[in-house]
Amino acid sequence: MSAPGRHCPLHYRTDPATLAGRTDLVAETIYVIGGLYGNTAALDAVLRLAAAEVEQGRPAPTLVFNGDFNWFNVDHRTFDRINTDVLRHIALQGNVEAELGSPDGDAGCGCAYPEWVDDATVARSNAIMQRLQSAAAGFPGHVEAVGQLPRQMVAEVDGVRAGIIHGDPESLAGWGFAVENMPSRGETPAAMAAWFRRARVDLFACSHTCLPFIQRFPLDGGAGLVINNGSAGMPNFRGDRRGVITRIGSTPCPEESRLYGTQSVGVFCDAMAVSWATEAWDDWFHRTWPPGSPAAASYATRLDKGPDHGLHDAWRIDSAGFKTV
């Protein structure tokens, strides 16, 4: 058995075929918000983006939190706030919520980290999870609620079917949709084609792997699309502290927050910038996770400077549609 943090429990397995023939949500605009990671400032910023669309006369977005909305929120006040507010909307489990609702002693953090992630990072994630589980013990109602959340769903926008998942179509914590695993542009591996055919969706919207991208896959005379939002609650690009969410809409994305996107599957699919960085949240993080703590060691540099990932690394479609804001 793999070490905790690299192990993917059997009960994490999902079947893309269960998405075929079902529609769980019909909406004009959907925000897919993965990897909030307990960041209350990012949550506030997402809510402001949704309110701004209404103020501009657009349809009110439906918010779908597709997992890992918990992580840094290990104090009681912030744990309660994140879960109370997120659970007012549509939410799916990520591996973090799975390990809160039904802990698996062998899974550690449940991240199922691939081999390119070093052992020290894995150990620190397991320690973060233990602290988060201790905080969650004070909120049995939240623990029960997140333990009952679904792990995947199908949303329909203008007849386009979006499979909303956390990891990849076969595992809650799968890395099959990590940008590191993406083939060259224009290629569609057999496994990727099988996922689209079995799920009978036009696109997959996912998160989990922490780096955003969008890529189109030629398929049966048409195309399937994968859009990974990376993280709503952490920086996604070098030198840029903004989070990213996915917007799927029947109307164009507001230009002031659009990073990149496409209409290649018939609706507007865009990455939206989430401007969450505030002095107050930075102060909270440094108090909660001081130097030497697991989260500070793993994330302080990323939270300040972003990862080694650029906007052009995320844009994996050979057509117009890229914008820097």
N, C-alpha and C positions, 0 to 999 in steps of 0.2 A: 504493500500500500504506500502511496506517496505521502510525503510529510504534510502536516497540517498547513493549510494555506496554498498548497499545490494540488490537493486532493479534491476531486469533484464527486460528491456523493451521488449515488444512483438516483436518489429522489430528486436531484436537480435536472434529470433528463426531461426533455420536452420533445414533442413530435410535431413537425411542421404540418403533417397531414390533418391534425386536429383543427387547423385554421381554415381548411378548405370548406366552402359551403356555409360559412357562418359570417355574420356581421354583428359586432357587439356595439358599434357606435356609428351613427351617421351625423356628420357635422359639416359646416361650411369652412371652418378653420380649426385646426388642431395645433396646439403646442405640445411637442414631445420633449419632456424635461427629464433627462437622465443625469445621474451623478450630481445631484444637488449637494450631497455630502454634508448635510447639517448646516449649511451656510445660510443664516437668516437674511443677510444682506442680499444674497443672490435671489432668495425667495421674494423679497420685497421688490427687487428689480424686475423679476418675471411678472409679478402682479401689475407693476406699472406699465410694462409693455402691453399687457392684455387690455388694461384700462385705456391706454392711448389709442388702441385700434378702435375702440368704441367711440371715443371722443372724435375720431376722424371719420366717423360714419360707417365704419366697417362692421361686419358681423363680430359678435363677441367670441373670442377663441374659446374652445374647449380645452382645458388643461389636463394633460395625461402625464403623470409622473411615473416614468418607466423604470423605477428601481434605484436603489442606493441613494435615497433621499436622506438617510441617516449616515453619520460617520464621525464628524468632528464634534457633534452635539452631545457631549458626555456629561454636561451639567444638567440638573433637573429642569431648570427653567427653559433652557434651549431645547432639550429633548421634547418637552411637552409642547412647546410652541411649534416646532417643525412638524411633529406628527398630528397635532390638532389641525393645523392649517392645511397640510397636504391631504389629509384624509377627508377634507371637505370636497375634494375634487376626485377625479378618476386616478387610481394608483395601481401599479403593478409591483410585484416583489422584485427586488434585486437580490443578489446573494447576501447583502447586509441584512435586509429584512428577513430573509429565510433563516439566517443564523440568530436573529432576535426572536422570531416566532417559534422556531423549532430547532434549537441548537444541536449540531452534530459535533460531538467531541473530537472526531477525527478531521473535521473540515477546517478548523481554525477560523480564519476570516471568511472562508468560502469563496475566495477570489479565483482559485484554480490557476494560479500564476503560471505562465509558460516558462521555459528554461532560460529565456533571455533576461528574466527578472532575477536579481541576485538574492541569495538566501537571507541577507540582513534585512532587506526590504520586506520579504515575506514574514520574517519573525516580528518585525515592528507592526505589520498589519494585524497579525494575530494578537499582539498586545493591545492595539487600539480596539479591536473587537471585544476583548475581555473587559476593558473599561466601559465600553458602550453597553455591553450586556449588564454590567453592574448598575448603570444608570437606569436602564430599561426595567430593572426589577421593581423599581418604585412606581411603575405605570402599567399594571397588568392589563388594563383596558386597551392601551395602545399596543401592547405586545400581542394580545389576542387578535386585534384588528389587522395588524400587519401580517400575522401568521395565516390569515384567511384570504389575503389578497391573491388574485390570479397572477399568472406568470407570463401570459401572452394574450393578445387580443387582435381583432381585425376592426379597423376603422375605415369608413367609406366617405370619401369626399368627391362629389361630382362623379360618382360611379367608379372612381379609382379605389382599389382595395389596398390598404396599407396594413401589413403585419407589424404590429408594435410589440417588440420583445426587449429583453434586457441584454443578454449575451449573444448567442447565435441561435438558429432555429432548432438545434438539437440539445442545447444545454443552457440552463439559467446563467451559468458562469462560463459559457463557451467563448473561445477567442477566435472563432472562425470568421468574425467580422472585424478583426483588428486590422488597422491599416498596414501593420507589418506583414500580414498574411495575404494582402491583396495582390492579385496577379497583374500583369501589365495591362494597360488600357486596351480595350478591344477584345480581351480574352474572357472566356466564360468557362471556368473549370467544370467538370462533370458534376461534382458535388454541389457547386453553386446553382447550376441549372436544375438539379434535382430538388433543391430546397424551394426554388420558385414554383416548380411544377407541382410539387406535393402540397404546398400551402395555397396555391392558386391565388397569389397576391401579385400586385404590380410593383410593389416596393416593400422593403423592410426598413423600419426605423428602429435603431438600436442605440446602445451606449456601452457601458461596462469597461471598455478597454482604454478609456481616458484620453484618446487622441481622435479628433474629428476628421471626417472625410466624406466625400460624396463620390460615388462611382456608378457608371451605367454598364450593364452587362448585356450584350447581344443575346437574344433568346427567341427561338421559334419565329423568326421574321420580325420580331419587335425588340423590346428591351425590358429588363428588370433593373431596378434602382436600389442601391443600398445607401442610406444616409445615416451616419453615426455622428451623434452630436458631441462626442467626447465627454465634456463635463460642463454642467450648468454652474457648478459652484466652485470651480477652480479655473485658473488661466489655461488656455489651450494653445497659444502661440507664443513664440519667443518674443520677449519685450512687450507683451500685451496681456494685461491682467483680466481681460473680460472673459466671462463664461460664454458658452454657446448652447443654444437650444435649436431644435428642428421645428420649422413651421411648414405645415401642409395645408394649402388653402385653395379655395376656388377663386380667390382674388389675389392680386400681387402683394408680395411682402412690402411693408413700409420701407422705403429706400434708406431712411436714416439708420435703420438697425440691420439691414441686410448685408451679409458678408459674401455669400455666393449661393447659387442655386440654379435650377433648371425646370423646364416644363416637359422634359422628355417623356414622361409617362402620362401627360394629359392634365396635370394640375401643377400648381406652383409649389415646388419643394425647395426650401431655402434653409440655410443656416443663419440664425439671428444672433447678434451680439447681445450679451447680458452684462451691462455695466454695473457691477456690484461693488467694486473696491471702495471701501470707506475706512476712514481712520478708526471709527468706533468698532467695526468688525475686526480690523487688524489688532486693536488693543485687546479685544475679547479673545482672539485666537492666542495671542502671546501670553495672556494670563492663564488660559485654560491648558495650553500646551507650551510650557516654557522651554527654553533651550535644554537639550538633553532628553526631552520626552520623545516617545515614538513618533508622534505626528509631526513634531518640529523637525526631527531628523529626516523624515521621509518627504515632507511637503513644504517646509518653510521657504526653500529656494524657489520651488515652482510657484508658490503663492506670490512671491515677490517679483520674479523675473519671467515666469512662464517656462514651458518645456522646450526642448529642442525640436520644434515642429513649426513650420511656417504655413502661411495661408496657401501658398502654391503647392505645398505637400498635401493639403486637404482637397484641392481641386483636381479631381481625377476623371474629368470628362473633356473630351476633345471637341469642344464647341464653345460658343459665347456663353456668358453667364457668370463671369467672375467679377467681383467688385471688392475693393478695399474701403472700409469706412473707419 
